[in-house]
Amino acid sequence: MINPKMIELPNHGRLIVVTDLHGNLDDYNYYVNLWDESDTDFHIVFVGDLIHGLDMDSDGSVEILDDAMSKSSQFANFHTLLGNHEWAHITHKTIYKNHEDLLMNFKNLVSFKKGYIEPALTNYIRFFKTMPYFARTANGIFISHSGPSAKIRSIEAFNRMFEDGYSSPMLYDFLWNRFTKVTQYTREDVDRFLDIVGCKCMVVGHCPVESYELFSNQIIMSSSFDTKVKTYLDIDLSADVDSIKDVQKQLKFRI
Ligand SMILES: [Mn+2]
């Protein structure tokens, strides 16, 4: 059965993986230009948090969303996963940063850029609801915004979380968990989860790191936000992956 919340990528072709852009339109354009929309075996995955720039003057969230919505509807090799910032708009759970209400800021940005809020806002939230949670490659790489959820102890539990929709506490973990918090997940949780889903390694964004960090068989990577060395993955989907080292060597750096 096809799960619309899980992208299954084949054992051939190429894959670019990009983490949290937070409204950085220049970086979005840079990564989109690495990709070839006309090559159906060449995929690009954004792992969520396309939106919510830190200041309104430079926030390209609206431009990014308009382009990403258009590409998503045209190209089956263009993928945007759900991040906690998109999830917040779906669930109406406000995120505060520096005492600012980011959902309210986004509405202000939409009305400033468009001259109106509706139907633009509703269309954006509809787009967020189409976003898959995860991507998995045939050679064993699991990609999500964050996580894993330490609550998942079996494949049945993992499969069941999709039935609970946006209120799932496990989905919450896959959007919000930080590797820096031992109460959220540990190296053992990463490895147990990878065993459960039959993957060799995991790639996430969400937690700002300088370039990237390894956490057991997980790569935490920063492609745009809050890093000096912008880091992304350019993966050969046909290559065998035996360990995290095989993925690590496919990291690319922008200095
Ligand atoms: Mn995030």
Boltz pocket constraint, residues with backbone or C-beta under 6 A from the ligand:
constraints:
  - pocket:
      binder: B
      contacts: [[A, 20], [A, 49], [A, 83], [A, 84], [A, 85], [A, 145], [A, 175], [A, 205], [A, 206], [A, 207]]
      max_distance: 6.0
